[in-house]
Amino acid sequence: MSNYVADTHALLWYLTDDDRLGEQANLIFEETEQGEHLIIVPTIVLVESLDIIEKKRVSYDFNLVLQAARRQ
């Protein structure tokens, strides 16, 4: 098992299925969903995600971001 730290854009791009997320990062997120890795989501990533969502730069429910962070 490997540990990773998510950044804001990578997390949001994964959650919104954005094509800008690289193949390797997407694979790591998918493998994490299967329990193969641990992704650490820093508090600042959550704050920045909320800011991006509130400014309507990304159409997404922030509660789903929190749920995803808890799963990791």
PDB file with one MODEL, atoms N, CA, C and O in Angstrom:
MODEL        1
ATOM      1  N   MET A   1       0.852  -1.183   0.000  1.00  0.00           N
ATOM      2  CA  MET A   1       0.000   0.000   0.000  1.00  0.00           C
ATOM      3  C   MET A   1       0.893   1.239   0.000  1.00  0.00           C
ATOM      4  O   MET A   1       1.847   1.337   0.771  1.00  0.00           O
ATOM      5  N   SER A   2       0.569   2.163  -0.864  1.00  0.00           N
ATOM      6  CA  SER A   2       1.290   3.430  -0.951  1.00  0.00           C
ATOM      7  C   SER A   2       0.405   4.547  -0.423  1.00  0.00           C
ATOM      8  O   SER A   2      -0.822   4.459  -0.461  1.00  0.00           O
ATOM      9  N   ASN A   3       1.043   5.589   0.066  1.00  0.00           N
ATOM     10  CA  ASN A   3       0.340   6.783   0.524  1.00  0.00           C
ATOM     11  C   ASN A   3       0.594   7.926  -0.445  1.00  0.00           C
ATOM     12  O   ASN A   3       1.705   8.103  -0.944  1.00  0.00           O
ATOM     13  N   TYR A   4      -0.458   8.698  -0.704  1.00  0.00           N
ATOM     14  CA  TYR A   4      -0.371   9.849  -1.588  1.00  0.00           C
ATOM     15  C   TYR A   4      -1.057  11.031  -0.918  1.00  0.00           C
ATOM     16  O   TYR A   4      -1.863  10.860  -0.003  1.00  0.00           O
ATOM     17  N   VAL A   5      -0.730  12.222  -1.381  1.00  0.00           N
ATOM     18  CA  VAL A   5      -1.388  13.443  -0.913  1.00  0.00           C
ATOM     19  C   VAL A   5      -2.081  14.066  -2.123  1.00  0.00           C
ATOM     20  O   VAL A   5      -1.452  14.320  -3.150  1.00  0.00           O
ATOM     21  N   ALA A   6      -3.387  14.308  -1.985  1.00  0.00           N
ATOM     22  CA  ALA A   6      -4.150  14.888  -3.083  1.00  0.00           C
ATOM     23  C   ALA A   6      -3.996  16.397  -3.115  1.00  0.00           C
ATOM     24  O   ALA A   6      -3.927  17.047  -2.071  1.00  0.00           O
ATOM     25  N   ASP A   7      -3.943  16.946  -4.309  1.00  0.00           N
ATOM     26  CA  ASP A   7      -4.038  18.395  -4.416  1.00  0.00           C
ATOM     27  C   ASP A   7      -5.454  18.725  -4.884  1.00  0.00           C
ATOM     28  O   ASP A   7      -6.203  17.843  -5.304  1.00  0.00           O
ATOM     29  N   THR A   8      -5.799  19.973  -4.807  1.00  0.00           N
ATOM     30  CA  THR A   8      -7.174  20.402  -5.046  1.00  0.00           C
ATOM     31  C   THR A   8      -7.662  20.033  -6.434  1.00  0.00           C
ATOM     32  O   THR A   8      -8.725  19.431  -6.584  1.00  0.00           O
ATOM     33  N   HIS A   9      -6.891  20.392  -7.444  1.00  0.00           N
ATOM     34  CA  HIS A   9      -7.352  20.147  -8.807  1.00  0.00           C
ATOM     35  C   HIS A   9      -7.460  18.654  -9.103  1.00  0.00           C
ATOM     36  O   HIS A   9      -8.431  18.216  -9.719  1.00  0.00           O
ATOM     37  N   ALA A  10      -6.494  17.885  -8.678  1.00  0.00           N
ATOM     38  CA  ALA A  10      -6.555  16.446  -8.931  1.00  0.00           C
ATOM     39  C   ALA A  10      -7.796  15.833  -8.288  1.00  0.00           C
ATOM     40  O   ALA A  10      -8.475  15.014  -8.908  1.00  0.00           O
ATOM     41  N   LEU A  11      -8.092  16.221  -7.065  1.00  0.00           N
ATOM     42  CA  LEU A  11      -9.270  15.683  -6.383  1.00  0.00           C
ATOM     43  C   LEU A  11     -10.551  16.076  -7.114  1.00  0.00           C
ATOM     44  O   LEU A  11     -11.403  15.229  -7.381  1.00  0.00           O
ATOM     45  N   LEU A  12     -10.682  17.346  -7.432  1.00  0.00           N
ATOM     46  CA  LEU A  12     -11.896  17.793  -8.125  1.00  0.00           C
ATOM     47  C   LEU A  12     -12.004  17.193  -9.523  1.00  0.00           C
ATOM     48  O   LEU A  12     -13.094  16.821  -9.958  1.00  0.00           O
ATOM     49  N   TRP A  13     -10.887  17.101 -10.221  1.00  0.00           N
ATOM     50  CA  TRP A  13     -10.913  16.513 -11.556  1.00  0.00           C
ATOM     51  C   TRP A  13     -11.302  15.041 -11.492  1.00  0.00           C
ATOM     52  O   TRP A  13     -12.028  14.559 -12.362  1.00  0.00           O
ATOM     53  N   TYR A  14     -10.833  14.322 -10.478  1.00  0.00           N
ATOM     54  CA  TYR A  14     -11.225  12.919 -10.352  1.00  0.00           C
ATOM     55  C   TYR A  14     -12.717  12.815 -10.046  1.00  0.00           C
ATOM     56  O   TYR A  14     -13.431  12.024 -10.664  1.00  0.00           O
ATOM     57  N   LEU A  15     -13.174  13.603  -9.109  1.00  0.00           N
ATOM     58  CA  LEU A  15     -14.580  13.517  -8.700  1.00  0.00           C
ATOM     59  C   LEU A  15     -15.541  13.931  -9.803  1.00  0.00           C
ATOM     60  O   LEU A  15     -16.667  13.436  -9.866  1.00  0.00           O
ATOM     61  N   THR A  16     -15.104  14.842 -10.680  1.00  0.00           N
ATOM     62  CA  THR A  16     -15.970  15.319 -11.764  1.00  0.00           C
ATOM     63  C   THR A  16     -15.651  14.646 -13.101  1.00  0.00           C
ATOM     64  O   THR A  16     -16.197  15.028 -14.136  1.00  0.00           O
ATOM     65  N   ASP A  17     -14.773  13.652 -13.078  1.00  0.00           N
ATOM     66  CA  ASP A  17     -14.401  12.906 -14.283  1.00  0.00           C
ATOM     67  C   ASP A  17     -13.884  13.838 -15.381  1.00  0.00           C
ATOM     68  O   ASP A  17     -14.247  13.711 -16.551  1.00  0.00           O
ATOM     69  N   ASP A  18     -13.032  14.769 -14.975  1.00  0.00           N
ATOM     70  CA  ASP A  18     -12.461  15.760 -15.892  1.00  0.00           C
ATOM     71  C   ASP A  18     -11.283  15.152 -16.657  1.00  0.00           C
ATOM     72  O   ASP A  18     -10.430  14.485 -16.072  1.00  0.00           O
ATOM     73  N   ASP A  19     -11.248  15.390 -17.961  1.00  0.00           N
ATOM     74  CA  ASP A  19     -10.190  14.853 -18.815  1.00  0.00           C
ATOM     75  C   ASP A  19      -8.803  15.418 -18.510  1.00  0.00           C
ATOM     76  O   ASP A  19      -7.802  14.867 -18.967  1.00  0.00           O
ATOM     77  N   ARG A  20      -8.731  16.491 -17.756  1.00  0.00           N
ATOM     78  CA  ARG A  20      -7.426  17.085 -17.448  1.00  0.00           C
ATOM     79  C   ARG A  20      -6.622  16.254 -16.449  1.00  0.00           C
ATOM     80  O   ARG A  20      -5.413  16.450 -16.324  1.00  0.00           O
ATOM     81  N   LEU A  21      -7.269  15.333 -15.738  1.00  0.00           N
ATOM     82  CA  LEU A  21      -6.549  14.480 -14.800  1.00  0.00           C
ATOM     83  C   LEU A  21      -5.747  13.455 -15.588  1.00  0.00           C
ATOM     84  O   LEU A  21      -6.281  12.763 -16.455  1.00  0.00           O
ATOM     85  N   GLY A  22      -4.463  13.366 -15.277  1.00  0.00           N
ATOM     86  CA  GLY A  22      -3.592  12.430 -15.981  1.00  0.00           C
ATOM     87  C   GLY A  22      -3.956  10.974 -15.712  1.00  0.00           C
ATOM     88  O   GLY A  22      -4.614  10.655 -14.722  1.00  0.00           O
ATOM     89  N   GLU A  23      -3.517  10.106 -16.606  1.00  0.00           N
ATOM     90  CA  GLU A  23      -3.829   8.681 -16.496  1.00  0.00           C
ATOM     91  C   GLU A  23      -3.306   8.072 -15.202  1.00  0.00           C
ATOM     92  O   GLU A  23      -4.014   7.304 -14.550  1.00  0.00           O
ATOM     93  N   GLN A  24      -2.083   8.404 -14.826  1.00  0.00           N
ATOM     94  CA  GLN A  24      -1.479   7.828 -13.622  1.00  0.00           C
ATOM     95  C   GLN A  24      -2.238   8.277 -12.375  1.00  0.00           C
ATOM     96  O   GLN A  24      -2.509   7.468 -11.489  1.00  0.00           O
ATOM     97  N   ALA A  25      -2.578   9.555 -12.305  1.00  0.00           N
ATOM     98  CA  ALA A  25      -3.331  10.056 -11.161  1.00  0.00           C
ATOM     99  C   ALA A  25      -4.709   9.404 -11.096  1.00  0.00           C
ATOM    100  O   ALA A  25      -5.171   9.032 -10.017  1.00  0.00           O
ATOM    101  N   ASN A  26      -5.361   9.266 -12.235  1.00  0.00           N
ATOM    102  CA  ASN A  26      -6.665   8.621 -12.271  1.00  0.00           C
ATOM    103  C   ASN A  26      -6.566   7.179 -11.768  1.00  0.00           C
ATOM    104  O   ASN A  26      -7.416   6.724 -11.002  1.00  0.00           O
ATOM    105  N   LEU A  27      -5.548   6.480 -12.194  1.00  0.00           N
ATOM    106  CA  LEU A  27      -5.336   5.104 -11.766  1.00  0.00           C
ATOM    107  C   LEU A  27      -5.139   5.023 -10.254  1.00  0.00           C
ATOM    108  O   LEU A  27      -5.684   4.134  -9.601  1.00  0.00           O
ATOM    109  N   ILE A  28      -4.364   5.945  -9.702  1.00  0.00           N
ATOM    110  CA  ILE A  28      -4.130   5.956  -8.259  1.00  0.00           C
ATOM    111  C   ILE A  28      -5.432   6.193  -7.509  1.00  0.00           C
ATOM    112  O   ILE A  28      -5.698   5.518  -6.515  1.00  0.00           O
ATOM    113  N   PHE A  29      -6.247   7.136  -7.964  1.00  0.00           N
ATOM    114  CA  PHE A  29      -7.539   7.371  -7.321  1.00  0.00           C
ATOM    115  C   PHE A  29      -8.419   6.123  -7.408  1.00  0.00           C
ATOM    116  O   PHE A  29      -9.051   5.738  -6.425  1.00  0.00           O
ATOM    117  N   GLU A  30      -8.459   5.494  -8.579  1.00  0.00           N
ATOM    118  CA  GLU A  30      -9.283   4.295  -8.742  1.00  0.00           C
ATOM    119  C   GLU A  30      -8.802   3.168  -7.839  1.00  0.00           C
ATOM    120  O   GLU A  30      -9.613   2.490  -7.208  1.00  0.00           O
ATOM    121  N   GLU A  31      -7.490   2.962  -7.772  1.00  0.00           N
ATOM    122  CA  GLU A  31      -6.940   1.920  -6.907  1.00  0.00           C
ATOM    123  C   GLU A  31      -7.185   2.234  -5.440  1.00  0.00           C
ATOM    124  O   GLU A  31      -7.347   1.323  -4.629  1.00  0.00           O
ATOM    125  N   THR A  32      -7.213   3.508  -5.097  1.00  0.00           N
ATOM    126  CA  THR A  32      -7.524   3.908  -3.729  1.00  0.00           C
ATOM    127  C   THR A  32      -8.968   3.547  -3.391  1.00  0.00           C
ATOM    128  O   THR A  32      -9.257   3.093  -2.284  1.00  0.00           O
ATOM    129  N   GLU A  33      -9.865   3.750  -4.341  1.00  0.00           N
ATOM    130  CA  GLU A  33     -11.267   3.377  -4.139  1.00  0.00           C
ATOM    131  C   GLU A  33     -11.389   1.869  -3.861  1.00  0.00           C
ATOM    132  O   GLU A  33     -12.325   1.430  -3.193  1.00  0.00           O
ATOM    133  N   GLN A  34     -10.447   1.095  -4.376  1.00  0.00           N
ATOM    134  CA  GLN A  34     -10.459  -0.358  -4.181  1.00  0.00           C
ATOM    135  C   GLN A  34      -9.674  -0.777  -2.947  1.00  0.00           C
ATOM    136  O   GLN A  34      -9.533  -1.969  -2.676  1.00  0.00           O
ATOM    137  N   GLY A  35      -9.157   0.202  -2.190  1.00  0.00           N
ATOM    138  CA  GLY A  35      -8.441  -0.087  -0.955  1.00  0.00           C
ATOM    139  C   GLY A  35      -6.963  -0.389  -1.120  1.00  0.00           C
ATOM    140  O   GLY A  35      -6.324  -0.873  -0.186  1.00  0.00           O
ATOM    141  N   GLU A  36      -6.407  -0.110  -2.298  1.00  0.00           N
ATOM    142  CA  GLU A  36      -5.007  -0.432  -2.553  1.00  0.00           C
ATOM    143  C   GLU A  36      -4.038   0.646  -2.084  1.00  0.00           C
ATOM    144  O   GLU A  36      -2.854   0.365  -1.898  1.00  0.00           O
ATOM    145  N   HIS A  37      -4.512   1.864  -1.890  1.00  0.00           N
ATOM    146  CA  HIS A  37      -3.660   2.974  -1.473  1.00  0.00           C
ATOM    147  C   HIS A  37      -4.403   3.825  -0.457  1.00  0.00           C
ATOM    148  O   HIS A  37      -5.590   3.626  -0.198  1.00  0.00           O
ATOM    149  N   LEU A  38      -3.684   4.770   0.105  1.00  0.00           N
ATOM    150  CA  LEU A  38      -4.271   5.764   0.996  1.00  0.00           C
ATOM    151  C   LEU A  38      -3.961   7.138   0.412  1.00  0.00           C
ATOM    152  O   LEU A  38      -2.803   7.458   0.144  1.00  0.00           O
ATOM    153  N   ILE A  39      -4.997   7.947   0.217  1.00  0.00           N
ATOM    154  CA  ILE A  39      -4.792   9.323  -0.235  1.00  0.00           C
ATOM    155  C   ILE A  39      -5.130  10.252   0.922  1.00  0.00           C
ATOM    156  O   ILE A  39      -6.238  10.224   1.457  1.00  0.00           O
ATOM    157  N   ILE A  40      -4.177  11.057   1.292  1.00  0.00           N
ATOM    158  CA  ILE A  40      -4.362  12.051   2.348  1.00  0.00           C
ATOM    159  C   ILE A  40      -4.913  13.315   1.694  1.00  0.00           C
ATOM    160  O   ILE A  40      -4.373  13.794   0.696  1.00  0.00           O
ATOM    161  N   VAL A  41      -5.982  13.844   2.259  1.00  0.00           N
ATOM    162  CA  VAL A  41      -6.605  15.064   1.740  1.00  0.00           C
ATOM    163  C   VAL A  41      -6.404  16.158   2.784  1.00  0.00           C
ATOM    164  O   VAL A  41      -7.115  16.197   3.789  1.00  0.00           O
ATOM    165  N   PRO A  42      -5.434  17.051   2.547  1.00  0.00           N
ATOM    166  CA  PRO A  42      -5.184  18.123   3.511  1.00  0.00           C
ATOM    167  C   PRO A  42      -6.389  19.058   3.656  1.00  0.00           C
ATOM    168  O   PRO A  42      -7.188  19.215   2.733  1.00  0.00           O
ATOM    169  N   THR A  43      -6.494  19.655   4.806  1.00  0.00           N
ATOM    170  CA  THR A  43      -7.587  20.586   5.076  1.00  0.00           C
ATOM    171  C   THR A  43      -7.630  21.706   4.048  1.00  0.00           C
ATOM    172  O   THR A  43      -8.715  22.115   3.634  1.00  0.00           O
ATOM    173  N   ILE A  44      -6.479  22.210   3.628  1.00  0.00           N
ATOM    174  CA  ILE A  44      -6.443  23.310   2.662  1.00  0.00           C
ATOM    175  C   ILE A  44      -7.074  22.875   1.343  1.00  0.00           C
ATOM    176  O   ILE A  44      -7.667  23.700   0.648  1.00  0.00           O
ATOM    177  N   VAL A  45      -6.959  21.605   0.985  1.00  0.00           N
ATOM    178  CA  VAL A  45      -7.581  21.095  -0.240  1.00  0.00           C
ATOM    179  C   VAL A  45      -9.097  21.177  -0.126  1.00  0.00           C
ATOM    180  O   VAL A  45      -9.776  21.522  -1.093  1.00  0.00           O
ATOM    181  N   LEU A  46      -9.625  20.866   1.040  1.00  0.00           N
ATOM    182  CA  LEU A  46     -11.067  20.979   1.253  1.00  0.00           C
ATOM    183  C   LEU A  46     -11.518  22.429   1.176  1.00  0.00           C
ATOM    184  O   LEU A  46     -12.546  22.731   0.569  1.00  0.00           O
ATOM    185  N   VAL A  47     -10.758  23.325   1.785  1.00  0.00           N
ATOM    186  CA  VAL A  47     -11.102  24.753   1.761  1.00  0.00           C
ATOM    187  C   VAL A  47     -11.049  25.291   0.336  1.00  0.00           C
ATOM    188  O   VAL A  47     -11.949  26.015  -0.090  1.00  0.00           O
ATOM    189  N   GLU A  48     -10.005  24.943  -0.395  1.00  0.00           N
ATOM    190  CA  GLU A  48      -9.885  25.403  -1.780  1.00  0.00           C
ATOM    191  C   GLU A  48     -10.992  24.808  -2.651  1.00  0.00           C
ATOM    192  O   GLU A  48     -11.504  25.482  -3.545  1.00  0.00           O
ATOM    193  N   SER A  49     -11.360  23.562  -2.399  1.00  0.00           N
ATOM    194  CA  SER A  49     -12.448  22.938  -3.148  1.00  0.00           C
ATOM    195  C   SER A  49     -13.756  23.671  -2.915  1.00  0.00           C
ATOM    196  O   SER A  49     -14.505  23.936  -3.855  1.00  0.00           O
ATOM    197  N   LEU A  50     -14.025  23.995  -1.670  1.00  0.00           N
ATOM    198  CA  LEU A  50     -15.235  24.742  -1.342  1.00  0.00           C
ATOM    199  C   LEU A  50     -15.241  26.093  -2.054  1.00  0.00           C
ATOM    200  O   LEU A  50     -16.265  26.510  -2.596  1.00  0.00           O
ATOM    201  N   ASP A  51     -14.104  26.770  -2.052  1.00  0.00           N
ATOM    202  CA  ASP A  51     -13.995  28.073  -2.708  1.00  0.00           C
ATOM    203  C   ASP A  51     -14.264  27.955  -4.209  1.00  0.00           C
ATOM    204  O   ASP A  51     -14.996  28.767  -4.775  1.00  0.00           O
ATOM    205  N   ILE A  52     -13.684  26.964  -4.841  1.00  0.00           N
ATOM    206  CA  ILE A  52     -13.874  26.761  -6.281  1.00  0.00           C
ATOM    207  C   ILE A  52     -15.333  26.453  -6.595  1.00  0.00           C
ATOM    208  O   ILE A  52     -15.886  26.974  -7.564  1.00  0.00           O
ATOM    209  N   ILE A  53     -15.950  25.616  -5.784  1.00  0.00           N
ATOM    210  CA  ILE A  53     -17.355  25.253  -6.000  1.00  0.00           C
ATOM    211  C   ILE A  53     -18.266  26.452  -5.760  1.00  0.00           C
ATOM    212  O   ILE A  53     -19.194  26.689  -6.534  1.00  0.00           O
ATOM    213  N   GLU A  54     -18.009  27.213  -4.691  1.00  0.00           N
ATOM    214  CA  GLU A  54     -18.846  28.390  -4.404  1.00  0.00           C
ATOM    215  C   GLU A  54     -18.734  29.454  -5.485  1.00  0.00           C
ATOM    216  O   GLU A  54     -19.701  30.164  -5.765  1.00  0.00           O
ATOM    217  N   LYS A  55     -17.565  29.566  -6.091  1.00  0.00           N
ATOM    218  CA  LYS A  55     -17.372  30.542  -7.168  1.00  0.00           C
ATOM    219  C   LYS A  55     -17.876  30.016  -8.509  1.00  0.00           C
ATOM    220  O   LYS A  55     -17.720  30.671  -9.539  1.00  0.00           O
ATOM    221  N   LYS A  56     -18.480  28.830  -8.489  1.00  0.00           N
ATOM    222  CA  LYS A  56     -19.092  28.218  -9.676  1.00  0.00           C
ATOM    223  C   LYS A  56     -18.084  27.895 -10.773  1.00  0.00           C
ATOM    224  O   LYS A  56     -18.440  27.831 -11.950  1.00  0.00           O
ATOM    225  N   ARG A  57     -16.834  27.694 -10.389  1.00  0.00           N
ATOM    226  CA  ARG A  57     -15.834  27.288 -11.373  1.00  0.00           C
ATOM    227  C   ARG A  57     -15.961  25.806 -11.704  1.00  0.00           C
ATOM    228  O   ARG A  57     -15.544  25.340 -12.764  1.00  0.00           O
ATOM    229  N   VAL A  58     -16.559  25.079 -10.748  1.00  0.00           N
ATOM    230  CA  VAL A  58     -16.850  23.661 -10.925  1.00  0.00           C
ATOM    231  C   VAL A  58     -18.260  23.434 -10.414  1.00  0.00           C
ATOM    232  O   VAL A  58     -18.626  23.908  -9.338  1.00  0.00           O
ATOM    233  N   SER A  59     -19.042  22.712 -11.185  1.00  0.00           N
ATOM    234  CA  SER A  59     -20.399  22.394 -10.759  1.00  0.00           C
ATOM    235  C   SER A  59     -20.362  21.052 -10.034  1.00  0.00           C
ATOM    236  O   SER A  59     -20.311  19.993 -10.660  1.00  0.00           O
ATOM    237  N   TYR A  60     -20.388  21.116  -8.713  1.00  0.00           N
ATOM    238  CA  TYR A  60     -20.284  19.907  -7.906  1.00  0.00           C
ATOM    239  C   TYR A  60     -20.816  20.207  -6.518  1.00  0.00           C
ATOM    240  O   TYR A  60     -20.801  21.356  -6.077  1.00  0.00           O
ATOM    241  N   ASP A  61     -21.279  19.192  -5.837  1.00  0.00           N
ATOM    242  CA  ASP A  61     -21.803  19.336  -4.484  1.00  0.00           C
ATOM    243  C   ASP A  61     -20.656  19.149  -3.495  1.00  0.00           C
ATOM    244  O   ASP A  61     -20.028  18.091  -3.463  1.00  0.00           O
ATOM    245  N   PHE A  62     -20.385  20.169  -2.692  1.00  0.00           N
ATOM    246  CA  PHE A  62     -19.266  20.080  -1.748  1.00  0.00           C
ATOM    247  C   PHE A  62     -19.445  18.935  -0.759  1.00  0.00           C
ATOM    248  O   PHE A  62     -18.456  18.360  -0.304  1.00  0.00           O
ATOM    249  N   ASN A  63     -20.674  18.596  -0.418  1.00  0.00           N
ATOM    250  CA  ASN A  63     -20.893  17.470   0.493  1.00  0.00           C
ATOM    251  C   ASN A  63     -20.346  16.166  -0.089  1.00  0.00           C
ATOM    252  O   ASN A  63     -19.916  15.286   0.656  1.00  0.00           O
ATOM    253  N   LEU A  64     -20.361  16.041  -1.405  1.00  0.00           N
ATOM    254  CA  LEU A  64     -19.792  14.858  -2.040  1.00  0.00           C
ATOM    255  C   LEU A  64     -18.265  14.860  -1.937  1.00  0.00           C
ATOM    256  O   LEU A  64     -17.649  13.798  -1.850  1.00  0.00           O
ATOM    257  N   VAL A  65     -17.655  16.042  -1.947  1.00  0.00           N
ATOM    258  CA  VAL A  65     -16.213  16.148  -1.735  1.00  0.00           C
ATOM    259  C   VAL A  65     -15.887  15.648  -0.335  1.00  0.00           C
ATOM    260  O   VAL A  65     -14.946  14.874  -0.157  1.00  0.00           O
ATOM    261  N   LEU A  66     -16.649  16.080   0.651  1.00  0.00           N
ATOM    262  CA  LEU A  66     -16.419  15.646   2.031  1.00  0.00           C
ATOM    263  C   LEU A  66     -16.595  14.133   2.157  1.00  0.00           C
ATOM    264  O   LEU A  66     -15.807  13.472   2.832  1.00  0.00           O
ATOM    265  N   GLN A  67     -17.615  13.590   1.516  1.00  0.00           N
ATOM    266  CA  GLN A  67     -17.827  12.146   1.566  1.00  0.00           C
ATOM    267  C   GLN A  67     -16.655  11.401   0.946  1.00  0.00           C
ATOM    268  O   GLN A  67     -16.219  10.377   1.472  1.00  0.00           O
ATOM    269  N   ALA A  68     -16.148  11.905  -0.160  1.00  0.00           N
ATOM    270  CA  ALA A  68     -15.004  11.279  -0.822  1.00  0.00           C
ATOM    271  C   ALA A  68     -13.773  11.334   0.071  1.00  0.00           C
ATOM    272  O   ALA A  68     -13.028  10.358   0.161  1.00  0.00           O
ATOM    273  N   ALA A  69     -13.554  12.465   0.730  1.00  0.00           N
ATOM    274  CA  ALA A  69     -12.406  12.616   1.625  1.00  0.00           C
ATOM    275  C   ALA A  69     -12.506  11.638   2.792  1.00  0.00           C
ATOM    276  O   ALA A  69     -11.496  11.082   3.224  1.00  0.00           O
ATOM    277  N   ARG A  70     -13.681  11.431   3.288  1.00  0.00           N
ATOM    278  CA  ARG A  70     -13.869  10.485   4.401  1.00  0.00           C
ATOM    279  C   ARG A  70     -13.612   9.048   3.973  1.00  0.00           C
ATOM    280  O   ARG A  70     -13.126   8.241   4.765  1.00  0.00           O
ATOM    281  N   ARG A  71     -13.935   8.726   2.730  1.00  0.00           N
ATOM    282  CA  ARG A  71     -13.700   7.354   2.228  1.00  0.00           C
ATOM    283  C   ARG A  71     -12.222   7.021   2.159  1.00  0.00           C
ATOM    284  O   ARG A  71     -11.825   5.870   2.338  1.00  0.00           O
ATOM    285  N   GLN A  72     -11.411   8.035   1.899  1.00  0.00           N
ATOM    286  CA  GLN A  72      -9.988   7.795   1.741  1.00  0.00           C
ATOM    287  C   GLN A  72      -9.414   7.493   3.089  1.00  0.00           C
ATOM    288  O   GLN A  72      -8.213   7.254   3.210  1.00  0.00           O
TER     289      GLN A  72
ENDMDL
END
